[in-house]
């Protein structure tokens, strides 16, 4: 037994320790935010365990209902949704919860209310469970103005008002990426300890990437700027080498790769989905928040993604996010298109 390396393992930066360190920088803090994050982390651990057992436990079959978005619900979606709702309500720190799986927002009963609102997609990409592709949970946290009398307006805020955002990816390892507004950090679950350990401190996305990520099956329905951009990725006119295409079809996995390796992830509006496909509150906002915190950009085709003000909780938007220079290129193409009009 290698005692030296085991001794080294005792000084680990766990996510709990990391969040407590962050808290100590704010002397006025009462620890509410830390408690809320701990409950989210617990939910992620539970879902990670359920995802790993899915094939064995016959959880893969359809639960037979379709969710608000018309997607067939997998049993794991239902389970993950219940896990997060219960974890968030029991924290005693939340007021309004918005989940991709529920048509209406959940208003927490007054006795368990806190000052935060959490928007989340409990299991993004769940149609990929059957083939072993990475899936994940996405979340964003807002502060509520009126805890006594909360309304939907308290949640329909622009993404720039978010206090924190993150995702947990259940893949070859279980990785939680989090930003509380001062940079982005990645943690990996050590199954032997049951703890998330800091493995990717201060993630910075490369300023320019060599990868583009888009569903090219929709190409015939794209608008001009998107088509031009993808054409330029494949056939650059300036003599540079063409970009590689990588598209998993699971937003968490595609964004995770973009964050680490650079490049651009795009889900544009098209003739079939004129408002885009991804939901603003719990997909576009958290991922855009993380991208900006890591030094990248997020754009909707019209404006900075985090400036969007949603009008309903399941609103959709086109999105282009990733390396700063790559998003600049798509912004220039949209600006040129606008001038023509």
N, C-alpha and C positions, 0 to 999 in steps of 0.2 A: 504494500500500500504506500502510495506516495504522499507522505504527511506534509511535505513542503507545499505541494500544489493544493492540498486540501486546506491548509492554513490560509493560502492565498484566496481561496473561495469564500472565506469568512468576511472579507471586506467588500461586499457587493453593494452596488447602488441599486436598491430595489425601487420600484415605482412609488411605494409608500414613503420611503425615505426621501426620494426625489421631490415628491409633492410637499412633504413636510418642510424640506429645505426652502422650497419656493415660498411656502406660507410664512416662514420666519423672516422673509424679506419684507413682509407687510405687517408691521407691529400691530396695526389696527384689526387684523384678521381674527375672526372668532373660530375659524376651523370648519365653518359650514361647507365651504367649497371643497376642502380636503375630504370631508366625510362623503360628499356627493361623488367625487371622483373614485373613492374607494368602493362605493356601491356599483359604479359603472364597471370597474375592474373586476369585481366579483361576478357580475353578469357575464363579462367576456370569458372568464375562466369556466363558468358553467356551460356556456354555449360551445366553447372549444371542446370540452369533454363530450358534449352531446354530438357534435359534428364528427369527432373521431370514432364514436360508437355507432354512427348512423347506419352503416351497412349491416352491422351485426344485429342491431336492435330493431330492425324492420321499421325504422322511422322514416324510411325513404318514400314510402307510398304517398299518394296525394291525400290531403285531408278532405278533399271533395268539395271545398268551397272555392270561390274565386275572390281575390281581394279587390279593394277599391279600384285598383289600376287594371282590373280584368286579367290579372295573372293567376294561374292556378296555384293555390297555396299548397306548399309542401308541409308535411307534419312538423318539420324542423322550424319552418317559419313561425308557425303557431306557437310552438314551444319557446322559441327565442323571444318572441314578442311578449309572452306571458312572463318569462324570466326577467326581462328588462323592466316591464311595467311594475312588477312586484319589487324588484331591487330598488327602483327609483322612488316609488311611493314610500317604501319602508325606511328610506334614508331620512325621511322627515324634512328634506331640504328642497323639495320640488313643489311646484304650484300647477303648472300645465305641462302635459306630455303630448307630443305629436309623434305618432308612429306611422311608417309607411303602410302598415298592415291595417290600421284602423281608420275608418272613414271620418270619424269625429275625433276632436282632440279630447284627451282625458283631463278633467279638472280634479285635482286631488282634494279629498275632503278636508274641511277647515282644520280639524285637529292635527292633521299630518302635514299641513302646508309649510313651505319654505319660500325662499325668495328667488329660486331659479326655475327656468323652464328648460326642458331638454327635448330636442328634436332628434329623431333617430330612425335609421333603417335597420331593424334588428338582424336581418340576414340578407345582405345584398348578393345577388348572383346565385340565389338558391336553386335555380334550374340547372346549375352546373354540379350539384351534389353527386348525381348519379355517375358522372365521369371523372370524379376526383379532382376537379379544377378548384383552385383557391376561391374561397368566398369570404365574406366579412361583415362586420357591423360598423356602421358609420354614425357618428353622433356630433351634436353641437350644443353648446350651453349658452343661454341668455340669462340676463338678470331681469326680473319682473319689476315693473314700476309700482303696480297696485296689488300687493299681496292680499289685501282684504277683499277686494272685489275684482278678481282677475277676469279679463275678457280675451277673446281671440286676438284683438289688436295688440296685446302684450307680446304675442308670439310673432306677429307679422311685421317683424323688424328687418331692416337691411342686414346683410351678412357682416358688414363692418362693425356692427354692435355686439357681435358674439364675444364672449369672454374666453371661450376655449372650444376646441374642436379636435376630433381625432377619429381614428378607425382602428379596428382590430381585425387582422387578417388570419384566417384559419387555413393554413396551407401546409407546406413541408415542416414549418415550425409555426408557432402562434406568436404573431408580432403585433404589438400595440404602438401606434404612432400618435403622439399627442403634442398639441401646442396650447399653452395657456397665455399666448400673446407675446412671449419673448423667445422666439425661436422654436424649432421643432426637434423633438427627441424620440428615438425609437427604442422600445423595450421588447425583449424576447422572453417568452415563458419558459422557465426551467422546470420541466415536469417533476424532477426529483425533489425540488423545493416547493413547488406550487407557487412560485413567485416570479413576477416579471422583473427582469434584470436589464439595466441600461446597457444596450449593445451598440446603439447608433446615436452618440451624443451630437447635438447641434447639427442636424442634417441640413446641408445646403445643396440645392439643385444646381447642376452645371449651367453656366450662362447660355450655352447652346448645346443642343443634343443631336444625336445621329439617328434617332428613332422617331417615327410617327405612328400613332395608334388610332385607328378609325375603322368602322365597319364599312368596308368598300362595297359590300353588297347593296348599299343604298346609293351608290354613286349616280345612278341615272336620275335620282330625285334631288341632287344637291343644287345649291345656288352657285352663282359664278365664282365668288371669292373662294369658297371651299374647294370647288373643282380645280381652280387655278393653283391653289396652295398644294394640293395633293399631287397635281401634275408636276409642280416644281420640285416636290420631294423626290419624285421618281426620275424626272428628266431635268436636272438643274442646268440652266443655260450659262452659268458662270464658270463652268469647268470643274466645279467641286464634285465630290462623289455623292451619289444618290443616298437618300436615307433608307434605313431598313424599316420594314413594316412589322410591327408586333401588335397583335390584337387578341386578347384573351376572351373578352366579352363579359368579364366580371370587373365592375368599375374599381373595386378596392385593389385587385391585383394589377390592373392596368395603371392606376394612379401610383401605386407603390413603386412599380418599376420606373415610371416616369420621374418620380421624386428622387430615386437613388441614382439612376443612370442618365437622367436628362432626356430632352425631347419634348414632344407635344402629344397630348391626348385630346381628341376632338369628338364631340357628339353634336353635330350641327343640326339646325332646323332643316327640314327638307319638305318636298311636296306632300309626303305621307304624314309627317309630323311637323306641321308649320311652327309649333312652339317648342320644338325639340322634344326629347324623350325623358331626360333626367329631371328629377324633382328638385325644385329650388331649395327648400328649407333643409332637407336632410341628406341631399347628395351634392348639389352644386355648391352651397354655402360652406359646409365643413371642408370639402376638398379644396375650394378656392382659398379659404382661410389658411390652410396648411401650406398651399403653394406659395402664397404671398409671404408667409412667415419664413419660408425656406429660400426666399429670394427670387421666386418665379412670378408669373402673372396668371390671371384668369380673366377671360373676356367672353362676353355673350354674343358678339357679332355687332352689338350696338354700344355697349358700355362696359365698364369694369364690373365684373360679376358681383362683387361684394356691395356695390351701390344699389343693386336691384331692390325694390320694395315689393315683396309678394302681396297679392291681394287675396289669395286663399291658400290653405295649408298644403294642398297637393299640387300647387302650380308647377308648371314645367318651364324649362328654359334651355336654349342651345348653350353649349359651353366649349371653350377652347382653353385648355390650361397646360402649363408646363414651363419649360425654360424661357427666361426673359426674352432672349433674342428671337426665338421661334414664334412666340406669341406676338412680338412686335411685327413680324412679317405678315401674319394673318390680319392684324389691325390695319396695316398699310393697305392691304388688298380691299378690305371693307371700306376704308376711307376713300380709295380711288373709285370704288363702285358708287359711293354716295355722291361724289362730285359729278359723275356721269349723269346721274338722275337730276 
